[in-house]
Amino acid sequence: MKTVVSISLGSSRRDHRAELTVLGEPVQVSRRGMDGRLDRALEVIHALDGRVDALGLGGVDRFLTVGARRYTVPVGEQLAQAATATPVVDGSGIKAVWEPLVVEQLAADRILKPGQTALMVSALDRYPMAAALEAAGLHLVCGDLMFSARIDYPIRTLAELAELGQRLVPEMVKLPFQRLYPVGSEQEAEPDPRFLRHFQDADVVAGDFHFIRRYLAGRLDGKVMLTTSTTADDVEMLLARGLATLVTTSPRLMGRTYGTNVLEAALVAVSGVRAEDPAWGDTVRAAGLSPFVVRPNPREVRA
């Protein structure tokens, strides 16, 4: 059986192990949180290099993307280069191919509708999803400056994001990664209410769940959330706050959904195809992935 491990800078309290089937082959997947310790993450990657079939990076990106521009994140690159025998992925290949298809399907099913306001907590982290939401006729509010730099400035178009990205991202990626993204115990801290009004104004909340949770201080009545990496406790909390529809772009395994890095690592382990290969798009579409949709009534409905 193929084995993949996600090395996450996030909290070890969210660790989990499961088995999924990819392209007809069983794969054992697990997540190991490093509680924000980069040194520990490097040690574990070195120890697993050559002993597992693929490694995923959680809680950190290797690259941030705006259109055709790609900015390297030094911490992510350092972790990726720590392995010499085992392929290391950060989930960007799944984000590029699969997540826009999920948005298209949700729009076709009228779960997402033109004219809705979509709060994209970080479009740099998920530019293909943001572009698909904009193409579906939703009004984007990109929260990159708010949730990464604590600057209350909503970015309202991808064109504006690209302009700001060229000026700001090369310097932002030089900052310690914990300044830009919640890692370790920050993933379990009490929500920060400073950007509450942007959540209240949104019909759709989309993007990385740890960004969402870190600033999710209010109710979610009637809203749609498009995210991933949720536990059973996360789902219970979201529904208790009145969320109308939760969509995770990854399937549910043994009570939780995994990050895109885990799915990409599993697909690379089985197929041998990587995101930079011409066959990647076809490989993702052939994998039989499906989003998971949760509603209070009925409580669980698959899309």
N, C-alpha and C positions, 0 to 999 in steps of 0.2 A: 504494500500500500504506500502511495506517495504521502509525504509528510511536509507540511508547511508550518512555519511559525511566524507570527506577527510580533515584532519587537516594538513596543509602544513606549513613548516617553510619558504616557499617562499613568493613572493610578493602577496599582496592582490589584486593587479590590474589584476591578472589572474583568479580571482574568477568567478565561473560559476555554473549554475544549469541546470539540464536536467533530462529526464526520459528515461530509457531504459528497455527492456524486457529481463529477464534472466530466462531460463527454463520455459518460458511461463507466467511468473509473472512480472507485472510492478514494477519498483523500482525507487524511486526518489533519485538522486545522486546530491551532491553538493560539491564544494571545498571552503574551507575557509583558506586564506593565513594569516599567523601570522607575516609577515614582519620580519622574523628572531628572533622573541621574544619567547624564550623557556618558560618563565613564563606565557605568554599569552596562549600558546599552552596547557600547563598543566591546566590552569583555564578552558579553553573551553572543554577539554576532561572530566574534573570533572563534568562540567555542563551538558554535553550530556550523560554521563554514565547512562545507564538504560533507556534513553529516545529515543534512536535510535537503529536500529537493528544491525548495525556494523559501526566501525570506521576505516578509513584508515590513514596511516601516509605518508605524502608527504614531499619531500625535505630531507628525512633522512631514513637511513636503520636501521633495528633492528640488522641485521647480515651482515657480508661480508663473502663470500664463495670462497674457492679455493679447487676444487675437493671435497673430503670428509671432509675437515676441515672447521669449521665455527667459525668466530670470532665475539663476541658480541660487538656492538657499544653502549657505555653507554648511550648516549643521546636517541637513539632509544628505548633502553630497559626501560629507565625511563619513556618515553612517553607511551609505551605499558602497563607498570604496573600501570599507573595512573587511568585506568578504571578497575573496579572490576566486573561489570555486563555485559557490552557490549564487544563483541569480538573486538580486535584491530589487524589489519593486515598491513603489509608493502609492499605487492605486490610480495614478494619472491616466493609465491606459484604459481602465474601466470608466473613469470619469469622462474621457474623451469620446468613447464610442457608445457605451451603454446608457449613461444617465440622460443624454439628449433623447434617446429613444423612449425612455420612461416618460419624459415630459410630453413628447408627441402623443403617446398613448393616453396619458391623463387628459390632454386637451381634446383628443378624439372622444373620450368618454365623458366629457363635460365636467370632470372634476376640477380642472383648471379652465377658466373662462377669460376671453378677451375683456380688457377693461379692469380686471382685478389688479390690486396692488400687491406686488411680491417683494417682501423684504429678504434679500439675498445677503446673508450675514457676512460672507466673504466671496465675492465674485472672482478674486484672484485665485482662490483655492479651487473653484469649480467654474471656470470661465465657460466651458461648453454647456453646462446646465443653465447658467445665466443667459447665454446667447439663445438657447432654446426657449426659455421663458419669454424673452423679449420677442422672439420670432412668433410665439403663440399669441401675441397681442397683449401680454400683461405689462403693467407699468412697473419697471424695476426701481427698487431703492437698494443700492449696493452699500453695505455697511462696513466696508474694508477700513476706512479711517476711524469709524466709531469703535468697532470691536477689536481692531489690532492696535490702534494708536490712541484710543480714548478721546478722539476729537469728534464732537457732535456735528458732523458734516455729512449728510446723506448724498451719495453720488447717484444721479438719477438716469444716466444713460451709459451704455458701454463705451460710447465715444468719449465721454468725459472721463470714464475710468481709464481708458487707454492714455489719454493726455496726462492725467495725474500720475499714472503708473510709470511713464517714462521719466518723470521728474523725481518721484519719491521712492519707488520700489528698490532701485539700486542701493539706496542708503538704508532703507528699512530692513533689508535682508541681512545687513551687517550687525543688527542689534541681536542681543541674546534672544534665543527663540522663545524663552519663557516670557519675554516682554510682549511677544506678538500673539501667543496662543496659550490657552490654559493647559498646563501640564501638571503631573503629580497631583498633590492635594488640591490644587486650584480647580480640578475637575469635579470636586465634591464640595466646594465652598458655597456659601449662601449666595443666591443670585444677586447681582448688582443691578439696581433699578434705574440707573442713570439714563438708559435709552428706552425706557418703558413706552413712551409715546409712539415710538416707531413700530413697536410690536402691536400696540393698540390700533394704529392706523392701517395695518397690513391685513389683507385677506388671506395671503399665503406667506408662510415663513419657510425659507428654504436654505439648505446648506449644512455644514458640519454641525453635528449635534452638540459638541462640547462648547462651541461658540454660542449656540442657541441657549443651552442650559445655563451658561455662566451669566447671562443677562436676562433670563426669563423670570421676571418678578411678578407678572400679573396673570390675568385670566386669558383664556384662548377661545372663548365662546364663538362657535361658528367658523373657526379658521381651519385651513388646510396646512399641514406641515409636510414638507418633502425633505427627508434627511436619511441618515443611516446610523449604524453603531448604537442601537438602543437595547437596553436590557428590559426584562419584564417589569422591574421597578420604574424604569423611565416611562414605559407605556402607561402604567397605572397612574403615574403622576400627571402625564399629559391629558389623559381622559378625565381625571378628576378636576382639571382646570377648564374643562369644557371643550377641548379640541374636537372638532367635528370629524376630521379625517386625518389619519396619520398614514403617510406613504413612506416606506423605507425602500431605497433602490436596490437593496440586497435582500435575499430570501431570509426567512426566519429559521434558525437552527437551535433546537433544544432551548427555547425560551428567549433567544436574543438574536439580533441581527449584527453581522460583522461589518467592519469597514471595507472600503473598496480595495485596500492593500491586501487583505486576506483573500478576496475573490480573485484578484489579479495573480497573486502568488500561486493559488491553486490551479488556475488556468495555465499559467506558464509551466508549472510542474508537470502537468499532464500532457500538454500539447507540445512543449518545447518552443512555442512561438512567443515572441516578446512584442511589446507595444511598438517598437521601432521597425518591426518586420512588415512587409507589404500585406501579409496574410492575417494580420492582427484583427482587423475589422471583421472579416469573415469568421475568424475563430471565436470572437466574442459572441457574434450573432448565433453561432452554432451551439453555444454552450447551454442553451435552454434556461438562462437566468430568468427570474421573474420578480417583480416588485412584490412587497407585502403590504397590504392595505388593511388598516384597523379602523373600525367605526364603533361607536357605542351601541348602535342597533342596526344591523347585527354587529356583534363585537368584533368579529374577524371575517373579513371578506377578501378573497384574493382577486387581484386585478387580472 
